[in-house]
Amino acid sequence: MRIHNILKISAFSAAVIVAGMGPSQATNLVQNGGFETGNFTDWTLSGNLGYTLVGASPNAPHTGNYAAQLGAVGSDDFMSQTLSTTAGTNYTLSFWHIYSSGAGPIGDFSVQWNGNDVFGPVASTNPPSPQVWTEYSVSLTGTGSDTLTFVSRNDPSYQGLDDISLSVSVGGVPETSTWIMMMLGFAGLGFASYRASRKGVALT
C-alpha cells in the first residue's frame, strides 16, 4: 500500500471518529431537565404533590422560562426519570437548586440513584439557605438502566430545581484530541513500515 493511501485512510478514520464521538460527550441524558415544556413531561411524580408544580414563581427560573417549584408540606414529593446509560461508564449529574425567600425551616432535599441516596438528605436550616441559585454536581456510575429521583419537602413554601443534566464524565471516553493523536500515531507507524519495506529493513 502506498504511503499516500495510508495517510488518506488515517485522515478519513480520524474525521469519522471526531464526527461520531465528539458531540456524544456532551449529550444530556435527562429529558426536560430545564422544564421548558412548562410541565413535568418525561418525569414521573409520586408522593405528596399538593404543591408540586412547574412555573416562574416563587423562584424565578435559573435559565429559560420555567423551573420546578417543589413545595410539599408534611411529607415528601418524588420526581423521577429512568435513563438509558452504559454499564460501567462514569457520569456527572449536575443541577441548580434554590430556596425561596419564604421557605420554612422544616423540610429536606435529596437525590437518589436507583433508590440509593447520592446527595443528602439535606435538612432545611432556619432560615433555609442558599436563597440564590446554586449548582451541585454528583459523580455516578451507569448500570445500563438507571432511575434518577429528586426528593423534597418544604413547610410552608418552595424549593426550586432547574437545569438538570447527566452526561459522560470528562475522561469517561477519550477526548477528540486523543483520538486524533492515536490516528496520527497509526499513520506514522504505517509510514515507518512503508519506508522499512522499501529499504528491505525489518521494522523493530
Backbone bond lengths (Angstrom), bond angles and torsions (degrees), N, CA, C in turn:
res aa  C-N    CA-C-N  psi(-1)  N-CA   C-N-CA  omega(-1)  CA-C   N-CA-C  phi
1 M - - - 1.469 - - 1.518 109.41 -
2 R 1.309 118.09 128.86 1.448 121.71 -179.37 1.523 110.65 -68.75
3 I 1.355 116.13 153.54 1.456 121.17 -175.46 1.522 112.56 -61.90
4 H 1.348 117.02 -35.66 1.465 116.86 -178.29 1.522 110.92 -68.68
5 N 1.328 117.68 -28.56 1.462 120.43 176.09 1.528 110.57 -69.99
6 I 1.337 115.87 -38.34 1.457 119.75 177.62 1.531 110.42 -61.12
7 L 1.337 115.28 -45.92 1.460 119.86 -179.04 1.525 111.37 -65.11
8 K 1.350 116.51 -38.54 1.464 119.76 179.12 1.535 110.69 -62.15
9 I 1.330 115.61 -45.28 1.465 120.05 -178.65 1.524 110.48 -64.31
10 S 1.346 116.97 -42.32 1.460 120.60 179.78 1.522 111.22 -63.80
11 A 1.329 116.61 -43.51 1.465 120.42 179.64 1.520 111.23 -64.17
12 F 1.335 116.17 -41.36 1.462 120.16 179.06 1.522 110.32 -64.06
13 S 1.332 117.97 -42.48 1.462 121.90 -179.85 1.519 110.65 -63.17
14 A 1.342 116.28 -42.13 1.464 119.67 178.58 1.515 111.06 -62.22
15 A 1.331 117.14 -40.71 1.468 120.79 179.97 1.519 111.22 -64.52
16 V 1.337 116.38 -40.73 1.463 120.15 178.89 1.517 110.65 -63.69
17 I 1.344 116.65 -42.56 1.456 120.10 -179.69 1.519 111.19 -65.40
18 V 1.335 117.38 -43.08 1.463 121.40 178.77 1.518 110.01 -59.75
19 A 1.326 116.39 -44.39 1.465 120.35 -178.24 1.515 111.47 -68.25
20 G 1.329 116.32 -37.98 1.456 119.65 -175.15 1.509 114.14 -84.49
21 M 1.348 117.84 -33.45 1.446 120.35 -174.21 1.519 113.69 -94.87
22 G 1.329 117.02 -36.31 1.461 119.97 -172.19 1.514 114.42 -54.02
23 P 1.332 120.56 -58.90 1.452 121.45 -175.02 1.508 113.44 -62.41
24 S 1.368 118.09 -33.85 1.447 120.57 -174.19 1.518 112.00 -64.56
25 Q 1.345 118.12 -24.81 1.441 120.35 -177.60 1.518 111.57 -63.83
26 A 1.330 117.91 -27.63 1.455 121.47 -177.12 1.523 112.61 -103.57
27 T 1.315 118.13 6.47 1.459 121.23 -176.93 1.526 111.25 -65.97
28 N 1.335 116.42 127.79 1.455 122.00 176.58 1.523 108.65 -87.51
29 L 1.318 116.93 119.08 1.461 120.96 -178.43 1.526 112.87 -79.09
30 V 1.333 117.08 -16.78 1.465 120.79 -179.57 1.517 109.76 -80.49
31 Q 1.318 116.15 129.06 1.454 121.62 177.44 1.531 110.02 -91.40
32 N 1.334 116.09 135.91 1.467 121.83 178.87 1.524 110.90 56.91
33 G 1.336 115.71 40.99 1.458 119.73 -180.00 1.512 114.01 -71.23
34 G 1.337 117.40 -16.87 1.455 121.45 176.90 1.515 112.66 -102.73
35 F 1.355 116.90 0.46 1.466 123.64 176.77 1.527 112.89 59.48
36 E 1.352 114.86 28.76 1.455 118.51 -177.21 1.528 113.28 -76.55
37 T 1.327 117.59 -2.24 1.465 120.03 170.32 1.526 110.77 -73.63
38 G 1.344 115.91 -13.68 1.460 120.36 -177.68 1.511 112.79 84.22
39 N 1.339 116.96 6.05 1.458 121.11 178.58 1.531 108.91 -154.55
40 F 1.326 116.56 -168.82 1.461 121.30 -177.28 1.532 112.96 -95.58
41 T 1.327 117.64 32.21 1.463 120.90 175.14 1.526 109.49 -51.80
42 D 1.332 117.08 136.70 1.471 126.30 179.58 1.526 113.52 78.84
43 W 1.330 117.77 -4.85 1.454 121.39 177.26 1.520 110.28 -108.38
44 T 1.324 116.98 148.94 1.459 122.44 174.88 1.525 108.02 -108.13
45 L 1.332 116.57 124.91 1.460 121.90 -177.43 1.520 110.56 -107.05
46 S 1.325 115.67 144.67 1.465 120.63 175.67 1.523 108.37 -155.47
47 G 1.324 115.41 172.95 1.464 120.26 -179.19 1.507 111.97 85.52
48 N 1.315 116.43 -147.84 1.460 123.18 -176.16 1.529 109.19 -86.07
49 L 1.328 117.00 102.74 1.462 121.43 -171.69 1.525 113.62 -109.00
50 G 1.325 117.12 15.46 1.461 120.27 -175.65 1.517 113.90 -60.39
51 Y 1.327 117.14 -30.20 1.468 121.02 -178.91 1.520 110.96 -130.07
52 T 1.317 115.86 40.95 1.464 121.99 178.99 1.519 107.74 -113.00
53 L 1.327 117.29 118.91 1.457 119.92 -173.20 1.521 110.76 -153.95
54 V 1.325 115.88 170.10 1.462 123.01 172.61 1.520 107.65 -112.75
55 G 1.338 117.27 130.29 1.453 119.96 -178.81 1.520 111.61 -172.92
56 A 1.327 115.12 -170.79 1.463 121.33 -178.65 1.513 112.61 -107.46
57 S 1.335 117.94 5.74 1.460 121.88 177.61 1.534 108.56 -152.56
58 P 1.348 119.28 156.94 1.470 125.51 5.90 1.535 113.98 -75.84
59 N 1.320 117.69 -12.55 1.457 120.12 178.55 1.527 109.42 -99.30
60 A 1.340 116.73 113.16 1.464 119.08 175.48 1.520 108.58 -59.39
61 P 1.332 118.99 138.76 1.467 121.36 -176.78 1.526 112.38 -56.46
62 H 1.322 115.59 149.59 1.460 119.48 174.60 1.519 109.80 -65.66
63 T 1.336 116.61 -47.57 1.462 122.71 171.68 1.523 107.66 -139.17
64 G 1.319 116.55 163.10 1.450 120.40 177.24 1.511 112.53 72.62
65 N 1.340 114.80 -155.00 1.456 120.71 -173.66 1.516 114.51 -107.81
66 Y 1.333 117.16 -10.87 1.461 119.74 -173.92 1.522 111.37 -140.30
67 A 1.324 115.11 156.89 1.463 123.16 171.72 1.522 107.30 -147.21
68 A 1.323 116.74 160.41 1.468 120.44 174.21 1.526 108.08 -77.69
69 Q 1.329 116.30 131.03 1.458 123.04 177.94 1.525 106.59 -111.19
70 L 1.320 115.58 110.13 1.463 121.36 -171.03 1.524 109.94 -108.79
71 G 1.335 116.53 108.72 1.466 120.01 -173.62 1.507 114.41 -133.51
72 A 1.320 118.11 35.49 1.465 120.63 179.43 1.528 110.51 -57.68
73 V 1.320 116.52 135.50 1.467 122.22 -178.63 1.525 108.98 -115.55
74 G 1.319 116.03 127.05 1.460 120.68 174.77 1.509 114.78 92.90
75 S 1.319 117.83 -30.47 1.460 121.83 177.79 1.521 108.39 -157.89
76 D 1.325 116.39 168.94 1.467 120.80 -171.77 1.527 113.78 -78.36
77 D 1.352 114.02 151.90 1.461 120.34 163.54 1.529 107.76 -105.59
78 F 1.340 115.76 158.00 1.463 121.95 -177.24 1.524 108.72 -130.55
79 M 1.316 116.24 132.54 1.457 122.64 179.48 1.524 107.18 -129.16
80 S 1.340 117.55 115.95 1.460 119.74 -172.04 1.523 112.04 -133.85
81 Q 1.341 114.29 160.17 1.459 122.36 177.63 1.529 107.86 -150.40
82 T 1.326 116.61 132.08 1.463 121.30 177.83 1.521 109.17 -93.64
83 L 1.337 115.94 128.25 1.455 122.39 -171.39 1.527 111.07 -117.28
84 S 1.319 116.23 143.26 1.465 121.77 173.85 1.526 108.01 -87.28
85 T 1.325 116.65 116.81 1.454 122.03 -179.19 1.531 109.43 -121.52
86 T 1.316 116.18 -179.66 1.463 122.32 174.45 1.515 108.38 -106.59
87 A 1.315 117.15 122.89 1.460 121.23 -176.81 1.529 110.89 -57.06
88 G 1.331 115.84 131.92 1.457 121.88 177.86 1.514 114.88 84.49
89 T 1.339 117.97 -6.62 1.466 121.30 -179.78 1.524 110.53 -84.99
90 N 1.321 116.69 140.06 1.461 121.81 178.69 1.523 110.64 -86.58
91 Y 1.328 115.66 134.87 1.459 122.34 -179.28 1.525 110.02 -125.36
92 T 1.318 114.88 157.39 1.464 121.16 173.73 1.521 108.88 -116.56
93 L 1.320 115.41 120.74 1.460 121.74 173.88 1.524 107.63 -95.17
94 S 1.316 116.73 130.40 1.459 120.32 174.36 1.529 109.00 -131.93
95 F 1.321 115.11 148.15 1.468 120.57 178.88 1.519 108.52 -157.28
96 W 1.336 114.97 159.81 1.465 121.78 178.20 1.524 108.67 -113.14
97 H 1.338 116.05 135.57 1.466 121.43 -174.00 1.524 109.64 -135.35
98 I 1.345 115.54 149.84 1.464 120.86 179.37 1.530 109.08 -152.73
99 Y 1.328 116.47 151.52 1.459 122.13 167.96 1.519 107.85 -103.36
100 S 1.319 117.33 137.83 1.460 119.69 176.63 1.523 109.32 -70.11
101 S 1.338 116.35 161.14 1.466 120.60 -177.57 1.520 112.06 -63.63
102 G 1.332 116.99 -23.28 1.460 120.26 -179.54 1.508 113.95 -99.71
103 A 1.339 116.43 12.13 1.467 119.84 -177.00 1.523 110.72 -64.21
104 G 1.326 115.66 141.12 1.455 121.18 -178.69 1.515 112.64 -88.44
105 P 1.333 116.81 168.54 1.468 121.38 -176.59 1.526 113.89 -78.51
106 I 1.312 117.02 -9.85 1.463 119.31 -179.02 1.521 108.48 -100.20
107 G 1.300 116.38 120.18 1.463 119.53 179.84 1.509 111.74 167.49
108 D 1.310 115.78 179.46 1.458 121.17 178.24 1.519 109.12 -158.75
109 F 1.323 115.26 165.06 1.460 121.99 177.39 1.520 108.09 -151.69
110 S 1.329 116.53 134.37 1.463 120.34 177.29 1.516 109.79 -153.46
111 V 1.338 114.71 162.16 1.458 122.52 176.29 1.525 107.66 -123.83
112 Q 1.323 115.72 134.96 1.460 120.77 -179.95 1.524 110.41 -119.64
113 W 1.323 115.51 147.00 1.466 123.45 175.79 1.521 106.25 -124.74
114 N 1.322 115.68 109.28 1.469 121.25 -175.61 1.522 111.88 57.05
115 G 1.336 115.44 39.23 1.459 120.81 175.74 1.512 115.42 85.43
116 N 1.324 117.76 -3.88 1.462 121.58 179.84 1.528 110.16 -105.90
117 D 1.332 116.59 136.81 1.463 120.51 179.31 1.523 110.48 -66.33
118 V 1.334 116.45 127.27 1.463 121.77 175.77 1.532 110.78 -119.25
119 F 1.322 116.18 -8.69 1.463 122.50 175.71 1.521 106.70 -150.05
120 G 1.346 117.17 119.07 1.449 120.56 -177.63 1.524 112.13 80.59
121 P 1.343 117.97 -158.37 1.470 124.31 5.72 1.527 112.83 -69.27
122 V 1.341 113.97 141.09 1.461 121.63 179.38 1.519 108.08 -107.87
123 A 1.324 116.76 119.41 1.462 120.93 178.89 1.522 109.58 -78.53
124 S 1.312 116.50 144.37 1.465 120.77 177.21 1.524 110.22 -66.04
125 T 1.311 115.49 146.60 1.458 121.39 175.46 1.520 109.11 -99.62
126 N 1.312 116.81 178.04 1.466 120.85 179.89 1.534 109.50 -124.53
127 P 1.341 120.18 103.95 1.474 124.58 -1.04 1.521 110.85 -79.20
128 P 1.333 116.85 158.21 1.461 119.78 179.70 1.527 111.54 -61.91
129 S 1.304 116.57 144.42 1.464 120.76 177.74 1.522 108.45 -150.08
130 P 1.357 117.30 156.98 1.468 126.14 4.68 1.526 111.73 -83.82
131 Q 1.326 116.32 148.64 1.453 121.68 177.74 1.529 110.43 -99.76
132 V 1.321 115.48 28.65 1.468 122.94 170.50 1.524 106.39 -130.86
133 W 1.327 116.72 154.90 1.459 119.97 179.21 1.525 109.69 -61.10
134 T 1.321 115.57 127.98 1.457 122.40 -177.69 1.523 109.34 -131.31
135 E 1.322 115.86 133.10 1.468 119.98 -178.93 1.524 110.53 -91.32
136 Y 1.338 115.08 139.23 1.459 122.27 176.54 1.524 108.58 -127.31
137 S 1.335 116.00 149.42 1.465 121.17 179.23 1.522 109.55 -133.05
138 V 1.332 115.37 143.53 1.461 121.97 -179.96 1.524 108.26 -135.62
139 S 1.327 117.22 135.70 1.466 122.08 176.89 1.527 109.13 -90.10
140 L 1.330 116.08 131.45 1.463 121.65 -176.38 1.526 110.05 -134.56
141 T 1.326 115.79 160.38 1.459 121.26 177.06 1.526 109.06 -120.71
142 G 1.320 116.49 129.52 1.457 120.96 -178.94 1.520 112.19 -75.94
143 T 1.328 115.29 152.41 1.469 121.18 175.77 1.528 111.60 -117.68
144 G 1.319 117.02 -5.73 1.457 122.16 -176.29 1.513 111.30 119.59
145 S 1.335 115.93 -42.55 1.462 122.45 173.68 1.519 107.14 -146.02
146 D 1.328 116.78 117.08 1.465 120.99 -172.00 1.519 110.57 -132.00
147 T 1.329 115.06 143.91 1.462 120.71 -179.96 1.520 110.29 -108.00
148 L 1.322 114.62 121.22 1.463 123.09 177.85 1.523 108.20 -98.84
149 T 1.331 116.51 128.97 1.459 120.52 -176.69 1.524 110.66 -134.04
150 F 1.338 115.79 134.69 1.463 121.86 172.69 1.529 107.75 -108.38
151 V 1.316 115.39 130.81 1.463 122.21 -177.62 1.521 108.35 -119.37
152 S 1.331 117.38 131.82 1.467 118.29 -178.02 1.520 112.37 -154.24
153 R 1.321 112.86 161.26 1.470 122.37 174.70 1.515 106.96 -159.72
154 N 1.342 117.62 142.13 1.454 120.43 173.05 1.513 110.30 -151.53
155 D 1.320 116.20 122.11 1.461 121.84 177.92 1.538 108.32 -110.24
156 P 1.335 119.62 117.97 1.462 126.45 7.98 1.518 113.70 -115.12
157 S 1.334 119.93 17.33 1.457 120.10 -174.33 1.525 111.00 -119.05
158 Y 1.339 117.58 -138.02 1.463 120.52 -167.67 1.527 113.55 -132.40
159 Q 1.327 114.34 150.10 1.455 122.89 162.83 1.531 106.52 -105.16
160 G 1.339 116.24 151.70 1.458 120.11 176.88 1.520 110.36 -113.17
161 L 1.324 116.04 148.45 1.462 122.30 179.41 1.524 107.48 -139.76
162 D 1.350 116.70 134.24 1.462 119.41 -175.39 1.532 109.98 -156.02
163 D 1.319 115.65 161.31 1.465 124.20 171.74 1.531 112.46 50.86
164 I 1.315 115.31 57.53 1.465 121.90 178.91 1.527 108.74 -85.26
165 S 1.319 116.98 132.48 1.465 119.45 177.86 1.521 110.43 -143.16
166 L 1.327 114.77 151.23 1.466 122.33 174.03 1.518 106.91 -137.10
167 S 1.313 116.32 119.22 1.458 120.66 -178.69 1.518 109.79 -141.05
168 V 1.331 115.64 163.61 1.460 120.74 179.10 1.522 109.02 -60.73
169 S 1.333 116.68 132.71 1.453 121.42 -179.03 1.524 111.00 -64.74
170 V 1.321 116.20 149.71 1.453 120.59 173.85 1.525 107.52 -59.32
171 G 1.336 115.98 127.11 1.449 120.04 -174.96 1.517 112.44 94.73
172 G 1.356 116.93 -12.05 1.453 119.75 178.34 1.516 112.24 -68.23
173 V 1.337 115.93 -31.54 1.458 121.94 172.57 1.518 106.50 -134.51
174 P 1.325 118.64 155.68 1.459 119.65 -178.74 1.521 111.72 -60.14
175 E 1.344 116.30 141.79 1.451 121.07 174.36 1.524 109.79 -66.87
176 T 1.340 115.77 157.11 1.461 120.71 179.17 1.522 111.22 -56.13
177 S 1.349 116.76 -41.84 1.461 119.89 -179.50 1.521 111.39 -61.94
178 T 1.330 116.71 -32.94 1.464 120.25 178.64 1.517 110.71 -65.62
179 W 1.346 115.51 -43.67 1.463 119.20 178.12 1.525 110.35 -60.60
180 I 1.323 117.99 -42.28 1.461 121.13 -179.11 1.525 110.25 -62.70
181 M 1.339 116.75 -43.87 1.457 120.22 179.38 1.526 110.92 -62.09
182 M 1.332 116.28 -38.84 1.466 119.74 178.26 1.523 111.04 -62.77
183 M 1.342 115.85 -44.10 1.464 119.01 -177.91 1.528 110.84 -67.88
184 L 1.335 117.05 -37.68 1.462 119.38 176.72 1.526 110.56 -65.04
185 G 1.341 115.86 -35.02 1.454 119.71 176.48 1.517 111.80 -63.65
186 F 1.352 115.83 -42.73 1.460 119.63 177.40 1.529 110.87 -62.22
187 A 1.339 114.96 -39.95 1.464 118.72 179.07 1.523 110.41 -63.24
188 G 1.349 116.19 -40.81 1.460 119.92 178.87 1.513 112.12 -63.21
189 L 1.333 116.16 -40.72 1.463 119.69 177.65 1.519 110.91 -64.17
190 G 1.338 115.42 -39.26 1.459 119.02 178.42 1.516 111.70 -63.61
191 F 1.333 114.55 -40.95 1.459 119.20 179.35 1.530 110.92 -64.84
192 A 1.347 115.74 -43.14 1.464 119.36 179.36 1.520 111.00 -62.96
193 S 1.336 115.87 -40.54 1.465 119.99 179.13 1.521 110.66 -64.24
194 Y 1.328 115.02 -40.50 1.465 119.78 179.38 1.520 110.96 -63.02
195 R 1.349 116.79 -45.52 1.462 120.45 -179.70 1.518 111.16 -62.87
196 A 1.349 115.65 -40.41 1.459 119.17 -178.96 1.519 111.57 -66.16
197 S 1.361 115.06 -40.38 1.453 117.82 -179.56 1.531 111.59 -67.15
198 R 1.327 116.35 -32.61 1.465 120.61 178.13 1.522 111.35 -66.93
199 K 1.343 115.54 -33.95 1.451 119.92 -178.74 1.522 112.33 -90.50
200 G 1.341 115.45 -6.53 1.462 118.71 -178.50 1.511 112.56 73.38
201 V 1.392 116.60 24.90 1.443 120.44 -179.85 1.532 108.60 -109.26
202 A 1.317 116.02 132.81 1.455 120.09 -178.74 1.515 109.74 -70.46
203 L 1.331 115.84 137.28 1.461 120.38 178.87 1.505 108.84 -82.35
204 T 1.348 117.34 126.17 1.460 120.84 -179.73 1.506 110.08 -106.63
